Amino acid sequence: MFDLNLPYQVKEYLENLYEEATAAGRAFRRMGLPRREARLRAWAEADLWGGFASAYARAAVAAYEGSDPRAAFLKGLETKAARRELQRLIRELGG
């Protein structure tokens, strides 16, 4: 899904994280949450993902709003915290 030069297990982890984030965003929309509450819930859930919190929250909010969650997720991966978490994940899962 993501055209990143990463080990298979790391890509798999990121794809699962992306799918979970977009599912959460779509669920918030189906629940009829106001935009502010959807954003707050997305960030609250994102805190569980450590360095990938920004990527998760951005993708969830984009899915809620009907914009491009993939682009939002990739933008979230550009943060310093996400880069550190990605390096840790590569060391841990292989690479």
PDB file of N, CA, C and O in Angstrom:
ATOM      1  N   MET A   1       0.825  -1.187   0.000  1.00  0.00           N
ATOM      2  CA  MET A   1       0.000   0.000   0.000  1.00  0.00           C
ATOM      3  C   MET A   1       0.869   1.251   0.000  1.00  0.00           C
ATOM      4  O   MET A   1       0.688   2.134  -0.838  1.00  0.00           O
ATOM      5  N   PHE A   2       1.798   1.329   0.922  1.00  0.00           N
ATOM      6  CA  PHE A   2       2.686   2.485   0.995  1.00  0.00           C
ATOM      7  C   PHE A   2       3.960   2.156   0.247  1.00  0.00           C
ATOM      8  O   PHE A   2       4.552   1.094   0.443  1.00  0.00           O
ATOM      9  N   ASP A   3       4.374   3.062  -0.603  1.00  0.00           N
ATOM     10  CA  ASP A   3       5.582   2.844  -1.386  1.00  0.00           C
ATOM     11  C   ASP A   3       6.784   3.346  -0.597  1.00  0.00           C
ATOM     12  O   ASP A   3       7.425   4.331  -0.965  1.00  0.00           O
ATOM     13  N   LEU A   4       7.074   2.649   0.493  1.00  0.00           N
ATOM     14  CA  LEU A   4       8.193   3.020   1.353  1.00  0.00           C
ATOM     15  C   LEU A   4       9.222   1.906   1.301  1.00  0.00           C
ATOM     16  O   LEU A   4       8.863   0.730   1.237  1.00  0.00           O
ATOM     17  N   ASN A   5      10.478   2.261   1.327  1.00  0.00           N
ATOM     18  CA  ASN A   5      11.554   1.275   1.307  1.00  0.00           C
ATOM     19  C   ASN A   5      11.809   0.789   2.733  1.00  0.00           C
ATOM     20  O   ASN A   5      12.765   1.205   3.388  1.00  0.00           O
ATOM     21  N   LEU A   6      10.928  -0.103   3.196  1.00  0.00           N
ATOM     22  CA  LEU A   6      10.979  -0.600   4.571  1.00  0.00           C
ATOM     23  C   LEU A   6      10.883  -2.122   4.572  1.00  0.00           C
ATOM     24  O   LEU A   6      10.366  -2.712   3.623  1.00  0.00           O
ATOM     25  N   PRO A   7      11.374  -2.755   5.623  1.00  0.00           N
ATOM     26  CA  PRO A   7      11.195  -4.205   5.747  1.00  0.00           C
ATOM     27  C   PRO A   7       9.709  -4.574   5.759  1.00  0.00           C
ATOM     28  O   PRO A   7       8.859  -3.785   6.173  1.00  0.00           O
ATOM     29  N   TYR A   8       9.423  -5.778   5.302  1.00  0.00           N
ATOM     30  CA  TYR A   8       8.040  -6.238   5.169  1.00  0.00           C
ATOM     31  C   TYR A   8       7.241  -6.101   6.465  1.00  0.00           C
ATOM     32  O   TYR A   8       6.120  -5.593   6.447  1.00  0.00           O
ATOM     33  N   GLN A   9       7.806  -6.548   7.587  1.00  0.00           N
ATOM     34  CA  GLN A   9       7.066  -6.518   8.850  1.00  0.00           C
ATOM     35  C   GLN A   9       6.750  -5.088   9.289  1.00  0.00           C
ATOM     36  O   GLN A   9       5.708  -4.843   9.897  1.00  0.00           O
ATOM     37  N   VAL A  10       7.626  -4.162   8.990  1.00  0.00           N
ATOM     38  CA  VAL A  10       7.399  -2.758   9.340  1.00  0.00           C
ATOM     39  C   VAL A  10       6.279  -2.191   8.476  1.00  0.00           C
ATOM     40  O   VAL A  10       5.405  -1.480   8.972  1.00  0.00           O
ATOM     41  N   LYS A  11       6.307  -2.507   7.188  1.00  0.00           N
ATOM     42  CA  LYS A  11       5.227  -2.065   6.294  1.00  0.00           C
ATOM     43  C   LYS A  11       3.889  -2.616   6.771  1.00  0.00           C
ATOM     44  O   LYS A  11       2.885  -1.906   6.809  1.00  0.00           O
ATOM     45  N   GLU A  12       3.896  -3.891   7.133  1.00  0.00           N
ATOM     46  CA  GLU A  12       2.673  -4.537   7.623  1.00  0.00           C
ATOM     47  C   GLU A  12       2.136  -3.817   8.870  1.00  0.00           C
ATOM     48  O   GLU A  12       0.934  -3.576   8.980  1.00  0.00           O
ATOM     49  N   TYR A  13       3.018  -3.481   9.792  1.00  0.00           N
ATOM     50  CA  TYR A  13       2.638  -2.768  11.009  1.00  0.00           C
ATOM     51  C   TYR A  13       2.009  -1.417  10.656  1.00  0.00           C
ATOM     52  O   TYR A  13       0.961  -1.057  11.194  1.00  0.00           O
ATOM     53  N   LEU A  14       2.646  -0.676   9.758  1.00  0.00           N
ATOM     54  CA  LEU A  14       2.130   0.637   9.371  1.00  0.00           C
ATOM     55  C   LEU A  14       0.799   0.526   8.634  1.00  0.00           C
ATOM     56  O   LEU A  14      -0.089   1.358   8.820  1.00  0.00           O
ATOM     57  N   GLU A  15       0.662  -0.491   7.807  1.00  0.00           N
ATOM     58  CA  GLU A  15      -0.604  -0.683   7.097  1.00  0.00           C
ATOM     59  C   GLU A  15      -1.733  -0.995   8.077  1.00  0.00           C
ATOM     60  O   GLU A  15      -2.852  -0.505   7.920  1.00  0.00           O
ATOM     61  N   ASN A  16      -1.436  -1.814   9.089  1.00  0.00           N
ATOM     62  CA  ASN A  16      -2.453  -2.123  10.102  1.00  0.00           C
ATOM     63  C   ASN A  16      -2.820  -0.878  10.911  1.00  0.00           C
ATOM     64  O   ASN A  16      -3.987  -0.657  11.233  1.00  0.00           O
ATOM     65  N   LEU A  17      -1.827  -0.082  11.231  1.00  0.00           N
ATOM     66  CA  LEU A  17      -2.077   1.167  11.956  1.00  0.00           C
ATOM     67  C   LEU A  17      -2.951   2.107  11.120  1.00  0.00           C
ATOM     68  O   LEU A  17      -3.891   2.715  11.633  1.00  0.00           O
ATOM     69  N   TYR A  18      -2.634   2.216   9.844  1.00  0.00           N
ATOM     70  CA  TYR A  18      -3.411   3.055   8.927  1.00  0.00           C
ATOM     71  C   TYR A  18      -4.858   2.570   8.845  1.00  0.00           C
ATOM     72  O   TYR A  18      -5.791   3.370   8.924  1.00  0.00           O
ATOM     73  N   GLU A  19      -5.039   1.267   8.688  1.00  0.00           N
ATOM     74  CA  GLU A  19      -6.394   0.707   8.589  1.00  0.00           C
ATOM     75  C   GLU A  19      -7.193   0.973   9.859  1.00  0.00           C
ATOM     76  O   GLU A  19      -8.376   1.309   9.796  1.00  0.00           O
ATOM     77  N   GLU A  20      -6.549   0.823  11.003  1.00  0.00           N
ATOM     78  CA  GLU A  20      -7.235   1.077  12.269  1.00  0.00           C
ATOM     79  C   GLU A  20      -7.629   2.550  12.398  1.00  0.00           C
ATOM     80  O   GLU A  20      -8.724   2.870  12.859  1.00  0.00           O
ATOM     81  N   ALA A  21      -6.736   3.430  11.991  1.00  0.00           N
ATOM     82  CA  ALA A  21      -7.007   4.869  12.075  1.00  0.00           C
ATOM     83  C   ALA A  21      -8.166   5.267  11.170  1.00  0.00           C
ATOM     84  O   ALA A  21      -9.054   6.012  11.586  1.00  0.00           O
ATOM     85  N   THR A  22      -8.162   4.774   9.938  1.00  0.00           N
ATOM     86  CA  THR A  22      -9.243   5.145   9.020  1.00  0.00           C
ATOM     87  C   THR A  22     -10.574   4.532   9.461  1.00  0.00           C
ATOM     88  O   THR A  22     -11.628   5.145   9.290  1.00  0.00           O
ATOM     89  N   ALA A  23     -10.527   3.332  10.023  1.00  0.00           N
ATOM     90  CA  ALA A  23     -11.755   2.718  10.531  1.00  0.00           C
ATOM     91  C   ALA A  23     -12.322   3.550  11.684  1.00  0.00           C
ATOM     92  O   ALA A  23     -13.534   3.734  11.789  1.00  0.00           O
ATOM     93  N   ALA A  24     -11.443   4.043  12.537  1.00  0.00           N
ATOM     94  CA  ALA A  24     -11.897   4.891  13.650  1.00  0.00           C
ATOM     95  C   ALA A  24     -12.541   6.168  13.120  1.00  0.00           C
ATOM     96  O   ALA A  24     -13.602   6.572  13.594  1.00  0.00           O
ATOM     97  N   GLY A  25     -11.906   6.799  12.144  1.00  0.00           N
ATOM     98  CA  GLY A  25     -12.456   8.027  11.571  1.00  0.00           C
ATOM     99  C   GLY A  25     -13.823   7.809  10.944  1.00  0.00           C
ATOM    100  O   GLY A  25     -14.733   8.619  11.124  1.00  0.00           O
ATOM    101  N   ARG A  26     -13.965   6.713  10.207  1.00  0.00           N
ATOM    102  CA  ARG A  26     -15.264   6.410   9.584  1.00  0.00           C
ATOM    103  C   ARG A  26     -16.316   6.106  10.655  1.00  0.00           C
ATOM    104  O   ARG A  26     -17.484   6.466  10.509  1.00  0.00           O
ATOM    105  N   ALA A  27     -15.889   5.441  11.728  1.00  0.00           N
ATOM    106  CA  ALA A  27     -16.824   5.136  12.819  1.00  0.00           C
ATOM    107  C   ALA A  27     -17.304   6.420  13.494  1.00  0.00           C
ATOM    108  O   ALA A  27     -18.481   6.538  13.834  1.00  0.00           O
ATOM    109  N   PHE A  28     -16.404   7.377  13.688  1.00  0.00           N
ATOM    110  CA  PHE A  28     -16.799   8.657  14.290  1.00  0.00           C
ATOM    111  C   PHE A  28     -17.851   9.346  13.429  1.00  0.00           C
ATOM    112  O   PHE A  28     -18.799   9.936  13.946  1.00  0.00           O
ATOM    113  N   ARG A  29     -17.676   9.267  12.108  1.00  0.00           N
ATOM    114  CA  ARG A  29     -18.642   9.897  11.207  1.00  0.00           C
ATOM    115  C   ARG A  29     -19.983   9.182  11.283  1.00  0.00           C
ATOM    116  O   ARG A  29     -21.030   9.827  11.333  1.00  0.00           O
ATOM    117  N   ARG A  30     -19.955   7.841  11.292  1.00  0.00           N
ATOM    118  CA  ARG A  30     -21.216   7.078  11.388  1.00  0.00           C
ATOM    119  C   ARG A  30     -21.938   7.357  12.701  1.00  0.00           C
ATOM    120  O   ARG A  30     -23.168   7.358  12.749  1.00  0.00           O
ATOM    121  N   MET A  31     -21.169   7.595  13.775  1.00  0.00           N
ATOM    122  CA  MET A  31     -21.774   7.892  15.074  1.00  0.00           C
ATOM    123  C   MET A  31     -22.371   9.290  15.099  1.00  0.00           C
ATOM    124  O   MET A  31     -23.111   9.634  16.021  1.00  0.00           O
ATOM    125  N   GLY A  32     -22.059  10.093  14.101  1.00  0.00           N
ATOM    126  CA  GLY A  32     -22.598  11.438  14.031  1.00  0.00           C
ATOM    127  C   GLY A  32     -21.942  12.421  14.992  1.00  0.00           C
ATOM    128  O   GLY A  32     -22.559  13.403  15.405  1.00  0.00           O
ATOM    129  N   LEU A  33     -20.695  12.151  15.343  1.00  0.00           N
ATOM    130  CA  LEU A  33     -20.000  13.048  16.272  1.00  0.00           C
ATOM    131  C   LEU A  33     -19.735  14.408  15.627  1.00  0.00           C
ATOM    132  O   LEU A  33     -19.451  14.487  14.432  1.00  0.00           O
ATOM    133  N   PRO A  34     -19.828  15.463  16.409  1.00  0.00           N
ATOM    134  CA  PRO A  34     -19.416  16.772  15.892  1.00  0.00           C
ATOM    135  C   PRO A  34     -17.912  16.741  15.595  1.00  0.00           C
ATOM    136  O   PRO A  34     -17.174  15.953  16.187  1.00  0.00           O
ATOM    137  N   ARG A  35     -17.473  17.590  14.689  1.00  0.00           N
ATOM    138  CA  ARG A  35     -16.073  17.607  14.255  1.00  0.00           C
ATOM    139  C   ARG A  35     -15.110  17.738  15.431  1.00  0.00           C
ATOM    140  O   ARG A  35     -14.113  17.019  15.500  1.00  0.00           O
ATOM    141  N   ARG A  36     -15.399  18.641  16.344  1.00  0.00           N
ATOM    142  CA  ARG A  36     -14.488  18.860  17.489  1.00  0.00           C
ATOM    143  C   ARG A  36     -14.345  17.592  18.328  1.00  0.00           C
ATOM    144  O   ARG A  36     -13.235  17.222  18.709  1.00  0.00           O
ATOM    145  N   GLU A  37     -15.451  16.932  18.615  1.00  0.00           N
ATOM    146  CA  GLU A  37     -15.385  15.717  19.419  1.00  0.00           C
ATOM    147  C   GLU A  37     -14.668  14.600  18.670  1.00  0.00           C
ATOM    148  O   GLU A  37     -13.925  13.828  19.277  1.00  0.00           O
ATOM    149  N   ALA A  38     -14.879  14.504  17.368  1.00  0.00           N
ATOM    150  CA  ALA A  38     -14.182  13.487  16.571  1.00  0.00           C
ATOM    151  C   ALA A  38     -12.674  13.710  16.617  1.00  0.00           C
ATOM    152  O   ALA A  38     -11.903  12.759  16.744  1.00  0.00           O
ATOM    153  N   ARG A  39     -12.263  14.960  16.514  1.00  0.00           N
ATOM    154  CA  ARG A  39     -10.828  15.273  16.597  1.00  0.00           C
ATOM    155  C   ARG A  39     -10.257  14.919  17.972  1.00  0.00           C
ATOM    156  O   ARG A  39      -9.179  14.335  18.074  1.00  0.00           O
ATOM    157  N   LEU A  40     -10.984  15.276  19.016  1.00  0.00           N
ATOM    158  CA  LEU A  40     -10.521  14.965  20.374  1.00  0.00           C
ATOM    159  C   LEU A  40     -10.403  13.457  20.594  1.00  0.00           C
ATOM    160  O   LEU A  40      -9.441  12.988  21.202  1.00  0.00           O
ATOM    161  N   ARG A  41     -11.374  12.709  20.101  1.00  0.00           N
ATOM    162  CA  ARG A  41     -11.318  11.244  20.250  1.00  0.00           C
ATOM    163  C   ARG A  41     -10.183  10.648  19.434  1.00  0.00           C
ATOM    164  O   ARG A  41      -9.502   9.725  19.883  1.00  0.00           O
ATOM    165  N   ALA A  42      -9.982  11.181  18.232  1.00  0.00           N
ATOM    166  CA  ALA A  42      -8.892  10.679  17.385  1.00  0.00           C
ATOM    167  C   ALA A  42      -7.550  10.876  18.083  1.00  0.00           C
ATOM    168  O   ALA A  42      -6.719   9.968  18.099  1.00  0.00           O
ATOM    169  N   TRP A  43      -7.335  12.060  18.660  1.00  0.00           N
ATOM    170  CA  TRP A  43      -6.064  12.320  19.351  1.00  0.00           C
ATOM    171  C   TRP A  43      -5.947  11.511  20.632  1.00  0.00           C
ATOM    172  O   TRP A  43      -4.847  11.096  20.999  1.00  0.00           O
ATOM    173  N   ALA A  44      -7.066  11.277  21.322  1.00  0.00           N
ATOM    174  CA  ALA A  44      -7.020  10.456  22.538  1.00  0.00           C
ATOM    175  C   ALA A  44      -6.614   9.024  22.205  1.00  0.00           C
ATOM    176  O   ALA A  44      -5.798   8.425  22.906  1.00  0.00           O
ATOM    177  N   GLU A  45      -7.185   8.478  21.135  1.00  0.00           N
ATOM    178  CA  GLU A  45      -6.810   7.129  20.713  1.00  0.00           C
ATOM    179  C   GLU A  45      -5.386   7.105  20.166  1.00  0.00           C
ATOM    180  O   GLU A  45      -4.665   6.124  20.343  1.00  0.00           O
ATOM    181  N   ALA A  46      -4.990   8.171  19.512  1.00  0.00           N
ATOM    182  CA  ALA A  46      -3.660   8.241  18.911  1.00  0.00           C
ATOM    183  C   ALA A  46      -2.560   8.182  19.955  1.00  0.00           C
ATOM    184  O   ALA A  46      -1.470   7.677  19.685  1.00  0.00           O
ATOM    185  N   ASP A  47      -2.836   8.691  21.138  1.00  0.00           N
ATOM    186  CA  ASP A  47      -1.829   8.676  22.205  1.00  0.00           C
ATOM    187  C   ASP A  47      -1.357   7.256  22.534  1.00  0.00           C
ATOM    188  O   ASP A  47      -0.263   7.074  23.067  1.00  0.00           O
ATOM    189  N   LEU A  48      -2.168   6.265  22.221  1.00  0.00           N
ATOM    190  CA  LEU A  48      -1.791   4.876  22.470  1.00  0.00           C
ATOM    191  C   LEU A  48      -0.690   4.396  21.525  1.00  0.00           C
ATOM    192  O   LEU A  48      -0.059   3.369  21.774  1.00  0.00           O
ATOM    193  N   TRP A  49      -0.461   5.140  20.442  1.00  0.00           N
ATOM    194  CA  TRP A  49       0.481   4.711  19.416  1.00  0.00           C
ATOM    195  C   TRP A  49       1.844   5.381  19.517  1.00  0.00           C
ATOM    196  O   TRP A  49       2.651   5.281  18.593  1.00  0.00           O
ATOM    197  N   GLY A  50       2.104   6.046  20.604  1.00  0.00           N
ATOM    198  CA  GLY A  50       3.434   6.624  20.830  1.00  0.00           C
ATOM    199  C   GLY A  50       3.856   7.581  19.730  1.00  0.00           C
ATOM    200  O   GLY A  50       3.148   8.543  19.430  1.00  0.00           O
ATOM    201  N   GLY A  51       5.003   7.320  19.134  1.00  0.00           N
ATOM    202  CA  GLY A  51       5.557   8.198  18.108  1.00  0.00           C
ATOM    203  C   GLY A  51       4.716   8.280  16.848  1.00  0.00           C
ATOM    204  O   GLY A  51       4.869   9.211  16.057  1.00  0.00           O
ATOM    205  N   PHE A  52       3.839   7.324  16.656  1.00  0.00           N
ATOM    206  CA  PHE A  52       2.973   7.344  15.478  1.00  0.00           C
ATOM    207  C   PHE A  52       1.639   8.037  15.741  1.00  0.00           C
ATOM    208  O   PHE A  52       0.724   7.943  14.922  1.00  0.00           O
ATOM    209  N   ALA A  53       1.516   8.727  16.868  1.00  0.00           N
ATOM    210  CA  ALA A  53       0.255   9.371  17.240  1.00  0.00           C
ATOM    211  C   ALA A  53      -0.214  10.363  16.180  1.00  0.00           C
ATOM    212  O   ALA A  53      -1.393  10.387  15.826  1.00  0.00           O
ATOM    213  N   SER A  54       0.698  11.173  15.678  1.00  0.00           N
ATOM    214  CA  SER A  54       0.313  12.176  14.682  1.00  0.00           C
ATOM    215  C   SER A  54      -0.206  11.521  13.404  1.00  0.00           C
ATOM    216  O   SER A  54      -1.201  11.969  12.835  1.00  0.00           O
ATOM    217  N   ALA A  55       0.459  10.472  12.959  1.00  0.00           N
ATOM    218  CA  ALA A  55       0.026   9.780  11.745  1.00  0.00           C
ATOM    219  C   ALA A  55      -1.368   9.176  11.944  1.00  0.00           C
ATOM    220  O   ALA A  55      -2.228   9.277  11.070  1.00  0.00           O
ATOM    221  N   TYR A  56      -1.578   8.547  13.105  1.00  0.00           N
ATOM    222  CA  TYR A  56      -2.870   7.936  13.407  1.00  0.00           C
ATOM    223  C   TYR A  56      -3.971   9.000  13.444  1.00  0.00           C
ATOM    224  O   TYR A  56      -5.000   8.862  12.783  1.00  0.00           O
ATOM    225  N   ALA A  57      -3.744  10.049  14.214  1.00  0.00           N
ATOM    226  CA  ALA A  57      -4.772  11.075  14.379  1.00  0.00           C
ATOM    227  C   ALA A  57      -5.083  11.777  13.059  1.00  0.00           C
ATOM    228  O   ALA A  57      -6.248  12.017  12.740  1.00  0.00           O
ATOM    229  N   ARG A  58      -4.053  12.103  12.300  1.00  0.00           N
ATOM    230  CA  ARG A  58      -4.285  12.774  11.015  1.00  0.00           C
ATOM    231  C   ARG A  58      -5.106  11.900  10.066  1.00  0.00           C
ATOM    232  O   ARG A  58      -6.011  12.386   9.388  1.00  0.00           O
ATOM    233  N   ALA A  59      -4.780  10.605  10.025  1.00  0.00           N
ATOM    234  CA  ALA A  59      -5.526   9.702   9.147  1.00  0.00           C
ATOM    235  C   ALA A  59      -6.973   9.543   9.624  1.00  0.00           C
ATOM    236  O   ALA A  59      -7.895   9.520   8.808  1.00  0.00           O
ATOM    237  N   ALA A  60      -7.172   9.435  10.922  1.00  0.00           N
ATOM    238  CA  ALA A  60      -8.528   9.283  11.462  1.00  0.00           C
ATOM    239  C   ALA A  60      -9.370  10.515  11.166  1.00  0.00           C
ATOM    240  O   ALA A  60     -10.522  10.398  10.748  1.00  0.00           O
ATOM    241  N   VAL A  61      -8.800  11.686  11.380  1.00  0.00           N
ATOM    242  CA  VAL A  61      -9.536  12.929  11.125  1.00  0.00           C
ATOM    243  C   VAL A  61      -9.820  13.080   9.629  1.00  0.00           C
ATOM    244  O   VAL A  61     -10.912  13.500   9.247  1.00  0.00           O
ATOM    245  N   ALA A  62      -8.854  12.745   8.790  1.00  0.00           N
ATOM    246  CA  ALA A  62      -9.069  12.835   7.338  1.00  0.00           C
ATOM    247  C   ALA A  62     -10.173  11.879   6.893  1.00  0.00           C
ATOM    248  O   ALA A  62     -11.001  12.235   6.054  1.00  0.00           O
ATOM    249  N   ALA A  63     -10.187  10.666   7.451  1.00  0.00           N
ATOM    250  CA  ALA A  63     -11.250   9.721   7.106  1.00  0.00           C
ATOM    251  C   ALA A  63     -12.606  10.251   7.575  1.00  0.00           C
ATOM    252  O   ALA A  63     -13.607  10.111   6.872  1.00  0.00           O
ATOM    253  N   TYR A  64     -12.637  10.850   8.748  1.00  0.00           N
ATOM    254  CA  TYR A  64     -13.876  11.441   9.272  1.00  0.00           C
ATOM    255  C   TYR A  64     -14.380  12.548   8.346  1.00  0.00           C
ATOM    256  O   TYR A  64     -15.571  12.634   8.048  1.00  0.00           O
ATOM    257  N   GLU A  65     -13.447  13.395   7.897  1.00  0.00           N
ATOM    258  CA  GLU A  65     -13.818  14.543   7.068  1.00  0.00           C
ATOM    259  C   GLU A  65     -14.038  14.181   5.607  1.00  0.00           C
ATOM    260  O   GLU A  65     -14.556  14.994   4.841  1.00  0.00           O
ATOM    261  N   GLY A  66     -13.653  12.973   5.211  1.00  0.00           N
ATOM    262  CA  GLY A  66     -13.834  12.565   3.826  1.00  0.00           C
ATOM    263  C   GLY A  66     -12.720  13.033   2.910  1.00  0.00           C
ATOM    264  O   GLY A  66     -12.865  12.989   1.688  1.00  0.00           O
ATOM    265  N   SER A  67     -11.606  13.483   3.481  1.00  0.00           N
ATOM    266  CA  SER A  67     -10.470  13.876   2.644  1.00  0.00           C
ATOM    267  C   SER A  67      -9.536  12.676   2.484  1.00  0.00           C
ATOM    268  O   SER A  67      -9.955  11.544   2.726  1.00  0.00           O
ATOM    269  N   ASP A  68      -8.306  12.890   2.091  1.00  0.00           N
ATOM    270  CA  ASP A  68      -7.380  11.812   1.770  1.00  0.00           C
ATOM    271  C   ASP A  68      -6.628  11.316   3.007  1.00  0.00           C
ATOM    272  O   ASP A  68      -5.645  11.934   3.416  1.00  0.00           O
ATOM    273  N   PRO A  69      -7.077  10.210   3.609  1.00  0.00           N
ATOM    274  CA  PRO A  69      -6.406   9.735   4.825  1.00  0.00           C
ATOM    275  C   PRO A  69      -4.986   9.236   4.574  1.00  0.00           C
ATOM    276  O   PRO A  69      -4.138   9.328   5.461  1.00  0.00           O
ATOM    277  N   ARG A  70      -4.714   8.710   3.382  1.00  0.00           N
ATOM    278  CA  ARG A  70      -3.368   8.208   3.086  1.00  0.00           C
ATOM    279  C   ARG A  70      -2.348   9.342   3.103  1.00  0.00           C
ATOM    280  O   ARG A  70      -1.269   9.210   3.682  1.00  0.00           O
ATOM    281  N   ALA A  71      -2.697  10.454   2.467  1.00  0.00           N
ATOM    282  CA  ALA A  71      -1.801  11.611   2.454  1.00  0.00           C
ATOM    283  C   ALA A  71      -1.607  12.148   3.868  1.00  0.00           C
ATOM    284  O   ALA A  71      -0.497  12.527   4.243  1.00  0.00           O
ATOM    285  N   ALA A  72      -2.668  12.182   4.641  1.00  0.00           N
ATOM    286  CA  ALA A  72      -2.577  12.671   6.024  1.00  0.00           C
ATOM    287  C   ALA A  72      -1.697  11.748   6.863  1.00  0.00           C
ATOM    288  O   ALA A  72      -0.905  12.217   7.681  1.00  0.00           O
ATOM    289  N   PHE A  73      -1.834  10.442   6.662  1.00  0.00           N
ATOM    290  CA  PHE A  73      -1.028   9.473   7.396  1.00  0.00           C
ATOM    291  C   PHE A  73       0.453   9.643   7.055  1.00  0.00           C
ATOM    292  O   PHE A  73       1.305   9.672   7.944  1.00  0.00           O
ATOM    293  N   LEU A  74       0.744   9.754   5.782  1.00  0.00           N
ATOM    294  CA  LEU A  74       2.135   9.932   5.356  1.00  0.00           C
ATOM    295  C   LEU A  74       2.714  11.235   5.897  1.00  0.00           C
ATOM    296  O   LEU A  74       3.884  11.279   6.278  1.00  0.00           O
ATOM    297  N   LYS A  75       1.916  12.288   5.934  1.00  0.00           N
ATOM    298  CA  LYS A  75       2.367  13.557   6.510  1.00  0.00           C
ATOM    299  C   LYS A  75       2.690  13.377   7.984  1.00  0.00           C
ATOM    300  O   LYS A  75       3.674  13.932   8.473  1.00  0.00           O
ATOM    301  N   GLY A  76       1.877  12.610   8.696  1.00  0.00           N
ATOM    302  CA  GLY A  76       2.118  12.345  10.108  1.00  0.00           C
ATOM    303  C   GLY A  76       3.388  11.540  10.346  1.00  0.00           C
ATOM    304  O   GLY A  76       4.003  11.645  11.407  1.00  0.00           O
ATOM    305  N   LEU A  77       3.779  10.738   9.364  1.00  0.00           N
ATOM    306  CA  LEU A  77       5.015   9.957   9.494  1.00  0.00           C
ATOM    307  C   LEU A  77       6.266  10.815   9.342  1.00  0.00           C
ATOM    308  O   LEU A  77       7.375  10.346   9.601  1.00  0.00           O
ATOM    309  N   GLU A  78       6.097  12.065   8.925  1.00  0.00           N
ATOM    310  CA  GLU A  78       7.242  12.959   8.738  1.00  0.00           C
ATOM    311  C   GLU A  78       7.686  13.636  10.037  1.00  0.00           C
ATOM    312  O   GLU A  78       8.703  14.329  10.053  1.00  0.00           O
ATOM    313  N   THR A  79       6.943  13.445  11.110  1.00  0.00           N
ATOM    314  CA  THR A  79       7.308  14.109  12.364  1.00  0.00           C
ATOM    315  C   THR A  79       8.562  13.464  12.955  1.00  0.00           C
ATOM    316  O   THR A  79       8.889  12.314  12.663  1.00  0.00           O
ATOM    317  N   LYS A  80       9.239  14.224  13.777  1.00  0.00           N
ATOM    318  CA  LYS A  80      10.456  13.727  14.424  1.00  0.00           C
ATOM    319  C   LYS A  80      10.153  12.502  15.287  1.00  0.00           C
ATOM    320  O   LYS A  80      10.911  11.532  15.280  1.00  0.00           O
ATOM    321  N   ALA A  81       9.058  12.548  16.018  1.00  0.00           N
ATOM    322  CA  ALA A  81       8.679  11.426  16.880  1.00  0.00           C
ATOM    323  C   ALA A  81       8.401  10.172  16.050  1.00  0.00           C
ATOM    324  O   ALA A  81       8.782   9.070  16.445  1.00  0.00           O
ATOM    325  N   ALA A  82       7.745  10.335  14.909  1.00  0.00           N
ATOM    326  CA  ALA A  82       7.442   9.181  14.050  1.00  0.00           C
ATOM    327  C   ALA A  82       8.719   8.595  13.460  1.00  0.00           C
ATOM    328  O   ALA A  82       8.849   7.376  13.351  1.00  0.00           O
ATOM    329  N   ARG A  83       9.658   9.450  13.081  1.00  0.00           N
ATOM    330  CA  ARG A  83      10.920   8.946  12.536  1.00  0.00           C
ATOM    331  C   ARG A  83      11.676   8.137  13.592  1.00  0.00           C
ATOM    332  O   ARG A  83      12.235   7.083  13.288  1.00  0.00           O
ATOM    333  N   ARG A  84      11.691   8.631  14.830  1.00  0.00           N
ATOM    334  CA  ARG A  84      12.345   7.899  15.919  1.00  0.00           C
ATOM    335  C   ARG A  84      11.649   6.558  16.163  1.00  0.00           C
ATOM    336  O   ARG A  84      12.303   5.528  16.327  1.00  0.00           O
ATOM    337  N   GLU A  85      10.329   6.586  16.185  1.00  0.00           N
ATOM    338  CA  GLU A  85       9.557   5.365  16.412  1.00  0.00           C
ATOM    339  C   GLU A  85       9.766   4.376  15.263  1.00  0.00           C
ATOM    340  O   GLU A  85       9.839   3.168  15.485  1.00  0.00           O
ATOM    341  N   LEU A  86       9.860   4.882  14.063  1.00  0.00           N
ATOM    342  CA  LEU A  86      10.097   4.036  12.896  1.00  0.00           C
ATOM    343  C   LEU A  86      11.458   3.351  12.992  1.00  0.00           C
ATOM    344  O   LEU A  86      11.577   2.163  12.694  1.00  0.00           O
ATOM    345  N   GLN A  87      12.475   4.086  13.404  1.00  0.00           N
ATOM    346  CA  GLN A  87      13.804   3.494  13.582  1.00  0.00           C
ATOM    347  C   GLN A  87      13.780   2.404  14.648  1.00  0.00           C
ATOM    348  O   GLN A  87      14.394   1.350  14.481  1.00  0.00           O
ATOM    349  N   ARG A  88      13.073   2.659  15.735  1.00  0.00           N
ATOM    350  CA  ARG A  88      12.951   1.663  16.796  1.00  0.00           C
ATOM    351  C   ARG A  88      12.243   0.420  16.280  1.00  0.00           C
ATOM    352  O   ARG A  88      12.646  -0.706  16.573  1.00  0.00           O
ATOM    353  N   LEU A  89      11.193   0.636  15.515  1.00  0.00           N
ATOM    354  CA  LEU A  89      10.415  -0.472  14.971  1.00  0.00           C
ATOM    355  C   LEU A  89      11.247  -1.301  13.992  1.00  0.00           C
ATOM    356  O   LEU A  89      11.158  -2.528  13.985  1.00  0.00           O
ATOM    357  N   ILE A  90      12.040  -0.644  13.182  1.00  0.00           N
ATOM    358  CA  ILE A  90      12.917  -1.366  12.233  1.00  0.00           C
ATOM    359  C   ILE A  90      13.911  -2.237  12.996  1.00  0.00           C
ATOM    360  O   ILE A  90      14.138  -3.391  12.633  1.00  0.00           O
ATOM    361  N   ARG A  91      14.494  -1.688  14.042  1.00  0.00           N
ATOM    362  CA  ARG A  91      15.430  -2.478  14.853  1.00  0.00           C
ATOM    363  C   ARG A  91      14.729  -3.671  15.506  1.00  0.00           C
ATOM    364  O   ARG A  91      15.280  -4.769  15.579  1.00  0.00           O
ATOM    365  N   GLU A  92      13.500  -3.430  15.980  1.00  0.00           N
ATOM    366  CA  GLU A  92      12.773  -4.446  16.712  1.00  0.00           C
ATOM    367  C   GLU A  92      12.216  -5.551  15.814  1.00  0.00           C
ATOM    368  O   GLU A  92      12.318  -6.733  16.144  1.00  0.00           O
ATOM    369  N   LEU A  93      11.626  -5.165  14.679  1.00  0.00           N
ATOM    370  CA  LEU A  93      10.949  -6.138  13.820  1.00  0.00           C
ATOM    371  C   LEU A  93      11.827  -6.707  12.712  1.00  0.00           C
ATOM    372  O   LEU A  93      11.472  -7.695  12.069  1.00  0.00           O
ATOM    373  N   GLY A  94      12.933  -6.097  12.506  1.00  0.00           N
ATOM    374  CA  GLY A  94      13.823  -6.634  11.472  1.00  0.00           C
ATOM    375  C   GLY A  94      14.221  -5.572  10.480  1.00  0.00           C
ATOM    376  O   GLY A  94      13.438  -4.690  10.127  1.00  0.00           O
ATOM    377  N   GLY A  95      15.395  -5.673  10.060  1.00  0.00           N
ATOM    378  CA  GLY A  95      15.861  -4.701   9.080  1.00  0.00           C
ATOM    379  C   GLY A  95      17.226  -4.381   9.389  1.00  0.00           C
ATOM    380  O   GLY A  95      17.843  -3.574   8.694  1.00  0.00           O
TER     381      GLY A  95
END
